[in-house]
């Protein structure tokens, strides 16, 4: 079953006082184009997050945003390392003692050692990544649910348009058989009027008329177009990379429709050919939204 490339999903996950919210949306794109907005402490997990998204989404312009709350704070700050705080305070007191400075140690002095006061980002990111991954997976599941729902509607619309093309194609095939015979006879009658004596040229004339009629025969193009239609339906039902494959099939369908129109001998065939091209163009627009 085909899926749309557009959609939105939100995923929530929590663990004690840590809560994570992931939002993801996707738009049409020829390839997979992924943009991330992550908290600072998750920067070292960017590659892992990208690979996680790529394993579940094949095409589209993807925007993923992750927000982390610890308690009531809108962001997750590093946890303080008590041992490091005590060490910094002790170090400052020793410096003050040896330098014979009477001033008291202030918080601002301790914060000068802030690089050593907090637990390592990467260590905490690894500990908490499980809950982050859960929220991202939940968001992707919601996104794909919406994309699949839209894909089902696209499938219905495409099948409807293919049915219109098949009806027009049947009309062309029926009309073409009759038209070619009529065309042959009209040419023959007209040639007979222009040539007074056909006695010596009759065989040659029939050959030339047959060649003209053959060049106007659209049977081969109709057969190929039906083959492309069959492949189109099969792709809708079971192709994993449907978007790109359908786009190629539609190009081939359009090629056959152009040839049919160029060889048309009757206005009925031209009208049906134009209808086919109109539906193909509508299909082409729709499949730009298929993953």
C-alpha positions as a Markdown table, in Angstrom:
| # | Residue | x | y | z |
|---|---|---|---|---|
| 1 | Unk | 0.0 | 0.0 | 0.0 |
| 2 | Unk | 1.3 | 3.5 | -0.9 |
| 3 | Unk | 1.9 | 6.2 | 1.7 |
| 4 | Unk | 1.8 | 10.0 | 1.4 |
| 5 | Unk | 4.9 | 12.1 | 2.1 |
| 6 | Unk | 3.0 | 14.7 | 4.2 |
| 7 | Unk | 1.9 | 14.3 | 7.7 |
| 8 | Unk | 2.5 | 15.2 | 11.4 |
| 9 | Unk | 3.1 | 13.3 | 14.6 |
| 10 | Unk | 3.7 | 14.0 | 18.2 |
| 11 | Unk | 5.2 | 11.5 | 20.7 |
| 12 | Unk | 5.4 | 11.7 | 24.5 |
| 13 | Unk | 7.4 | 9.7 | 27.0 |
| 14 | Unk | 8.3 | 10.2 | 30.6 |
| 15 | Unk | 10.4 | 8.6 | 33.3 |
| 16 | Unk | 10.0 | 10.1 | 36.8 |
| 17 | Unk | 10.5 | 13.8 | 36.6 |
| 18 | Unk | 12.0 | 13.6 | 33.1 |
| 19 | Unk | 9.5 | 14.1 | 30.3 |
| 20 | Unk | 10.3 | 14.2 | 26.5 |
| 21 | Unk | 8.1 | 15.5 | 23.7 |
| 22 | Unk | 9.0 | 14.8 | 20.1 |
| 23 | Unk | 7.2 | 16.5 | 17.2 |
| 24 | Unk | 7.8 | 15.5 | 13.6 |
| 25 | Unk | 6.3 | 16.7 | 10.3 |
| 26 | Unk | 7.0 | 15.8 | 6.7 |
| 27 | Unk | 6.6 | 17.5 | 3.4 |
| 28 | Unk | 7.1 | 16.5 | -0.2 |
| 29 | Unk | 10.7 | 16.0 | -1.3 |
| 30 | Unk | 12.5 | 14.0 | -4.0 |
| 31 | Unk | 14.8 | 12.5 | -1.5 |
| 32 | Unk | 15.0 | 12.1 | 2.3 |
| 33 | Unk | 15.9 | 15.5 | 3.8 |
| 34 | Unk | 16.1 | 15.5 | 7.6 |
| 35 | Unk | 16.3 | 18.6 | 9.8 |
| 36 | Unk | 16.7 | 18.2 | 13.6 |
| 37 | Unk | 16.3 | 20.5 | 16.6 |
| 38 | Unk | 17.7 | 18.9 | 19.7 |
| 39 | Unk | 18.6 | 20.0 | 23.2 |
| 40 | Unk | 22.3 | 20.6 | 23.8 |
| 41 | Unk | 22.8 | 17.4 | 25.8 |
| 42 | Unk | 21.6 | 15.3 | 22.8 |
| 43 | Unk | 24.0 | 16.8 | 20.2 |
| 44 | Unk | 26.3 | 13.8 | 20.5 |
| 45 | Unk | 23.3 | 11.5 | 19.7 |
| 46 | Unk | 22.4 | 13.3 | 16.5 |
| 47 | Unk | 23.8 | 10.5 | 14.2 |
| 48 | Unk | 21.9 | 7.8 | 16.1 |
| 49 | Unk | 18.7 | 9.8 | 15.9 |
| 50 | Unk | 19.1 | 10.3 | 12.2 |
| 51 | Unk | 19.7 | 6.6 | 11.6 |
| 52 | Unk | 16.6 | 5.9 | 13.7 |
| 53 | Unk | 14.4 | 8.1 | 11.5 |
| 54 | Unk | 15.9 | 6.8 | 8.3 |
| 55 | Unk | 15.1 | 3.2 | 9.2 |
| 56 | Unk | 11.4 | 4.2 | 9.4 |
| 57 | Unk | 11.0 | 6.9 | 6.7 |
| 58 | Unk | 12.3 | 6.6 | 3.1 |
| 59 | Unk | 11.4 | 10.0 | 1.5 |
| 60 | Unk | 10.3 | 13.5 | 2.4 |
| 61 | Unk | 11.4 | 16.8 | 3.9 |
| 62 | Unk | 11.4 | 15.8 | 7.6 |
| 63 | Unk | 11.5 | 18.2 | 10.5 |
| 64 | Unk | 12.0 | 16.6 | 14.0 |
| 65 | Unk | 12.0 | 18.6 | 17.2 |
| 66 | Unk | 12.7 | 17.2 | 20.6 |
| 67 | Unk | 11.9 | 19.0 | 23.9 |
| 68 | Unk | 13.0 | 17.8 | 27.3 |
| 69 | Unk | 11.7 | 18.9 | 30.7 |
| 70 | Unk | 13.2 | 18.0 | 34.0 |
| 71 | Unk | 10.7 | 18.8 | 36.7 |
| 72 | Unk | 9.1 | 22.1 | 35.7 |
| 73 | Unk | 12.1 | 23.4 | 33.7 |
| 74 | Unk | 11.7 | 23.7 | 29.9 |
| 75 | Unk | 15.0 | 22.1 | 29.1 |
| 76 | Unk | 17.2 | 19.5 | 30.8 |
| 77 | Unk | 20.2 | 20.9 | 32.7 |
| 78 | Unk | 23.1 | 18.8 | 33.7 |
| 79 | Unk | 23.0 | 17.4 | 37.2 |
| 80 | Unk | 25.5 | 18.8 | 39.7 |
| 81 | Unk | 28.4 | 16.6 | 40.8 |
| 82 | Unk | 28.5 | 17.1 | 44.6 |
| 83 | Unk | 32.1 | 15.8 | 44.9 |
| 84 | Unk | 33.3 | 18.3 | 42.3 |
| 85 | Unk | 31.5 | 21.2 | 44.0 |
| 86 | Unk | 33.2 | 20.3 | 47.3 |
| 87 | Unk | 36.6 | 19.9 | 45.6 |
| 88 | Unk | 36.2 | 23.4 | 44.0 |
| 89 | Unk | 35.3 | 25.0 | 47.3 |
| 90 | Unk | 38.2 | 23.3 | 49.1 |
| 91 | Unk | 40.6 | 24.3 | 46.3 |
| 92 | Unk | 39.5 | 27.9 | 46.6 |
| 93 | Unk | 39.9 | 27.9 | 50.4 |
| 94 | Unk | 43.4 | 26.4 | 50.1 |
| 95 | Unk | 44.3 | 29.1 | 47.5 |
| 96 | Unk | 42.9 | 31.8 | 49.9 |
| 97 | Unk | 44.9 | 30.4 | 52.8 |
| 98 | Unk | 48.2 | 30.2 | 51.0 |
| 99 | Unk | 47.7 | 33.6 | 49.4 |
| 100 | Unk | 46.7 | 35.0 | 52.8 |
| 101 | Unk | 43.4 | 36.4 | 51.4 |
| 102 | Unk | 40.8 | 37.2 | 54.0 |
| 103 | Unk | 37.8 | 37.5 | 51.6 |
| 104 | Unk | 35.1 | 34.8 | 51.8 |
| 105 | Unk | 34.7 | 32.3 | 49.0 |
| 106 | Unk | 31.6 | 33.3 | 46.9 |
| 107 | Unk | 29.3 | 31.4 | 44.7 |
| 108 | Unk | 30.6 | 33.4 | 41.7 |
| 109 | Unk | 34.1 | 32.1 | 42.5 |
| 110 | Unk | 32.9 | 28.5 | 42.6 |
| 111 | Unk | 31.1 | 28.9 | 39.3 |
| 112 | Unk | 34.4 | 29.7 | 37.6 |
| 113 | Unk | 35.0 | 25.9 | 37.8 |
| 114 | Unk | 31.6 | 25.2 | 36.2 |
| 115 | Unk | 33.2 | 22.9 | 33.6 |
| 116 | Unk | 33.9 | 20.4 | 36.4 |
| 117 | Unk | 30.8 | 21.0 | 38.6 |
| 118 | Unk | 28.3 | 19.2 | 36.4 |
| 119 | Unk | 28.0 | 15.6 | 35.4 |
| 120 | Unk | 29.3 | 14.7 | 31.9 |
| 121 | Unk | 26.7 | 15.5 | 29.1 |
| 122 | Unk | 27.4 | 12.4 | 27.1 |
| 123 | Unk | 27.1 | 10.2 | 30.1 |
| 124 | Unk | 23.7 | 11.5 | 31.0 |
| 125 | Unk | 22.6 | 11.5 | 27.4 |
| 126 | Unk | 23.3 | 7.8 | 27.2 |
| 127 | Unk | 21.4 | 7.1 | 30.4 |
| 128 | Unk | 18.4 | 9.1 | 29.3 |
| 129 | Unk | 18.4 | 8.3 | 25.5 |
| 130 | Unk | 16.0 | 5.4 | 26.0 |
| 131 | Unk | 13.2 | 7.7 | 27.0 |
| 132 | Unk | 14.1 | 10.1 | 24.2 |
| 133 | Unk | 14.1 | 7.3 | 21.6 |
| 134 | Unk | 10.7 | 6.2 | 22.9 |
| 135 | Unk | 9.2 | 9.6 | 22.3 |
| 136 | Unk | 10.7 | 9.8 | 18.8 |
| 137 | Unk | 9.4 | 6.4 | 17.9 |
| 138 | Unk | 5.9 | 7.4 | 19.1 |
| 139 | Unk | 6.0 | 10.5 | 17.0 |
| 140 | Unk | 7.1 | 8.6 | 13.9 |
| 141 | Unk | 4.3 | 6.1 | 14.5 |
| 142 | Unk | 1.7 | 8.9 | 14.6 |
| 143 | Unk | 3.3 | 10.5 | 11.5 |
| 144 | Unk | 3.2 | 7.2 | 9.5 |
| 145 | Unk | -0.4 | 6.6 | 10.7 |
| 146 | Unk | -1.4 | 9.9 | 9.1 |
| 147 | Unk | 0.7 | 9.3 | 6.0 |
| 148 | Unk | -0.9 | 5.8 | 5.5 |
| 149 | Unk | -4.4 | 7.3 | 5.8 |
| 150 | Unk | -3.7 | 9.9 | 3.2 |
| 151 | Unk | -2.0 | 7.2 | 1.1 |
| 152 | Unk | -5.3 | 5.2 | 1.1 |
| 153 | Unk | -7.1 | 8.3 | -0.2 |
| 154 | Unk | -4.5 | 8.8 | -2.9 |
| 155 | Unk | -4.8 | 5.1 | -3.9 |
| 156 | Unk | -8.6 | 5.5 | -4.4 |
| 157 | Unk | -8.1 | 8.6 | -6.5 |
| 158 | Unk | -5.4 | 7.1 | -8.7 |
| 159 | Unk | -7.4 | 3.9 | -9.3 |
| 160 | Unk | -10.4 | 6.1 | -10.3 |
| 161 | Unk | -8.2 | 8.0 | -12.8 |
| 162 | Unk | -6.7 | 4.8 | -14.2 |
| 163 | Unk | -10.3 | 3.5 | -14.8 |
| 164 | Unk | -11.1 | 6.6 | -16.8 |
| 165 | Unk | -7.9 | 6.0 | -18.9 |
| 166 | Unk | -8.9 | 2.4 | -19.5 |
| 167 | Unk | -12.4 | 3.4 | -20.7 |
| 168 | Unk | -10.9 | 6.0 | -23.0 |
| 169 | Unk | -8.3 | 3.4 | -24.3 |
| 170 | Unk | -11.1 | 0.9 | -25.0 |
| 171 | Unk | -12.9 | 3.5 | -27.0 |
| 172 | Unk | -9.7 | 4.3 | -29.0 |
| 173 | Unk | -9.1 | 0.6 | -29.8 |
| 174 | Unk | -12.7 | 0.2 | -31.0 |
| 175 | Unk | -12.7 | 3.3 | -33.0 |
| 176 | Unk | -9.3 | 2.8 | -34.5 |
| 177 | Unk | -10.1 | -0.6 | -36.0 |
| 178 | Unk | -13.0 | 0.9 | -37.9 |
| 179 | Unk | -11.2 | 4.1 | -38.8 |
| 180 | Unk | -8.2 | 2.4 | -40.3 |
| 181 | Unk | -10.5 | 0.4 | -42.6 |
| 182 | Unk | -12.5 | 3.4 | -43.6 |
| 183 | Unk | -9.3 | 5.5 | -44.1 |
| 184 | Unk | -7.9 | 2.8 | -46.4 |
| 185 | Unk | -11.1 | 2.8 | -48.6 |
| 186 | Unk | -11.3 | 6.6 | -48.7 |
| 187 | Unk | -7.7 | 6.8 | -49.9 |
| 188 | Unk | -8.4 | 4.1 | -52.5 |
| 189 | Unk | -11.5 | 5.9 | -53.8 |
| 190 | Unk | -9.7 | 9.2 | -54.0 |
| 191 | Unk | -6.7 | 7.7 | -55.8 |
| 192 | Unk | -9.1 | 6.0 | -58.2 |
| 193 | Unk | -10.5 | 9.4 | -59.1 |
| 194 | Unk | -7.1 | 10.9 | -59.6 |
| 195 | Unk | -5.7 | 8.1 | -61.7 |
| 196 | Unk | -7.6 | 7.3 | -64.9 |
| 197 | Unk | -6.2 | 3.9 | -65.4 |
| 198 | Unk | -5.3 | 1.6 | -62.5 |
| 199 | Unk | -4.7 | -1.4 | -64.6 |
| 200 | Unk | -0.9 | -1.3 | -64.4 |
| 201 | Unk | -0.6 | 0.4 | -61.0 |
| 202 | Unk | -3.2 | -1.4 | -58.9 |
| 203 | Unk | -0.8 | -3.6 | -56.9 |
| 204 | Unk | 1.6 | -0.8 | -56.2 |
| 205 | Unk | -1.3 | 1.5 | -55.2 |
| 206 | Unk | -2.6 | -1.1 | -52.7 |
| 207 | Unk | 0.8 | -1.5 | -51.2 |
| 208 | Unk | 1.2 | 2.2 | -50.7 |
| 209 | Unk | -2.3 | 2.5 | -49.2 |
| 210 | Unk | -1.6 | -0.4 | -46.9 |
| 211 | Unk | 1.6 | 1.3 | -45.7 |
| 212 | Unk | -0.3 | 4.5 | -45.0 |
| 213 | Unk | -2.9 | 2.7 | -43.1 |
| 214 | Unk | -0.3 | 0.8 | -41.1 |
| 215 | Unk | 1.4 | 4.0 | -40.1 |
| 216 | Unk | -2.0 | 5.1 | -38.7 |
| 217 | Unk | -2.5 | 1.9 | -36.7 |
| 218 | Unk | -2.4 | 2.5 | -32.9 |
| 219 | Unk | -2.8 | -1.1 | -31.8 |
| 220 | Unk | 0.8 | -1.4 | -30.6 |
| 221 | Unk | 0.6 | 1.8 | -28.6 |
| 222 | Unk | -2.6 | 0.7 | -27.0 |
| 223 | Unk | -1.1 | -2.7 | -26.0 |
| 224 | Unk | 1.9 | -1.0 | -24.4 |
| 225 | Unk | -0.3 | 1.5 | -22.6 |
| 226 | Unk | -2.4 | -1.3 | -21.2 |
| 227 | Unk | 0.8 | -3.0 | -20.0 |
| 228 | Unk | 1.9 | 0.2 | -18.3 |
| 229 | Unk | -1.5 | 0.5 | -16.6 |
| 230 | Unk | -1.2 | -3.1 | -15.3 |
| 231 | Unk | 2.3 | -2.3 | -13.9 |
| 232 | Unk | 0.9 | 0.9 | -12.3 |
| 233 | Unk | -1.7 | -1.0 | -10.4 |
| 234 | Unk | 0.8 | -3.7 | -9.3 |
| 235 | Unk | 3.1 | -0.9 | -8.0 |
| 236 | Unk | 0.2 | 0.6 | -6.0 |
| 237 | Unk | -0.4 | -2.7 | -4.3 |
| 238 | Unk | 3.1 | -4.0 | -3.4 |
| 239 | Unk | 6.0 | -1.7 | -4.3 |
| 240 | Unk | 8.2 | -0.5 | -1.4 |
| 241 | Unk | 9.5 | 2.5 | -3.4 |
| 242 | Unk | 6.2 | 3.3 | -5.1 |
| 243 | Unk | 6.7 | 7.1 | -5.6 |
| 244 | Unk | 9.8 | 6.9 | -7.9 |
| 245 | Unk | 8.5 | 3.8 | -9.7 |
| 246 | Unk | 5.1 | 5.3 | -10.4 |
| 247 | Unk | 6.7 | 8.5 | -11.7 |
| 248 | Unk | 8.7 | 6.5 | -14.3 |
| 249 | Unk | 5.6 | 4.5 | -15.3 |
| 250 | Unk | 3.5 | 7.7 | -15.8 |
| 251 | Unk | 6.3 | 9.0 | -18.1 |
| 252 | Unk | 6.0 | 5.9 | -20.3 |
| 253 | Unk | 2.2 | 6.2 | -20.2 |
| 254 | Unk | 2.4 | 9.8 | -21.4 |
| 255 | Unk | 4.8 | 8.7 | -24.2 |
| 256 | Unk | 2.3 | 6.2 | -25.6 |
| 257 | Unk | -0.6 | 8.7 | -25.3 |
| 258 | Unk | 1.4 | 11.3 | -27.3 |
| 259 | Unk | 2.0 | 8.7 | -30.1 |
| 260 | Unk | -1.6 | 7.7 | -30.2 |
| 261 | Unk | -2.6 | 11.3 | -30.6 |
| 262 | Unk | 0.0 | 11.9 | -33.3 |
| 263 | Unk | -1.3 | 8.9 | -35.3 |
| 264 | Unk | -4.9 | 9.7 | -34.9 |
| 265 | Unk | -7.1 | 9.6 | -37.9 |
| 266 | Unk | -10.5 | 10.4 | -36.3 |
| 267 | Unk | -11.7 | 13.2 | -34.0 |
| 268 | Unk | -13.1 | 10.6 | -31.7 |
| 269 | Unk | -9.6 | 9.1 | -31.1 |
| 270 | Unk | -8.2 | 12.6 | -30.6 |
| 271 | Unk | -10.8 | 13.4 | -28.0 |
| 272 | Unk | -10.1 | 10.2 | -26.1 |
| 273 | Unk | -6.4 | 10.7 | -26.4 |
| 274 | Unk | -6.7 | 14.2 | -24.9 |
| 275 | Unk | -8.8 | 12.8 | -22.1 |
| 276 | Unk | -6.1 | 10.2 | -21.3 |
| 277 | Unk | -3.4 | 12.9 | -21.3 |
| 278 | Unk | -5.5 | 15.0 | -18.9 |
| 279 | Unk | -5.9 | 12.1 | -16.5 |
| 280 | Unk | -2.2 | 11.3 | -16.8 |
| 281 | Unk | -1.3 | 14.8 | -15.8 |
| 282 | Unk | -3.6 | 14.7 | -12.8 |
| 283 | Unk | -1.9 | 11.4 | -11.8 |
| 284 | Unk | 1.5 | 12.9 | -12.2 |
| 285 | Unk | 0.6 | 15.7 | -9.8 |
| 286 | Unk | -0.8 | 13.2 | -7.2 |
| 287 | Unk | 2.2 | 10.8 | -7.2 |
| 288 | Unk | 4.6 | 13.7 | -6.3 |
| 289 | Unk | 3.1 | 13.2 | -2.8 |
| 290 | Unk | 3.8 | 9.5 | -2.6 |
| 291 | Unk | 6.7 | 8.1 | -0.6 |
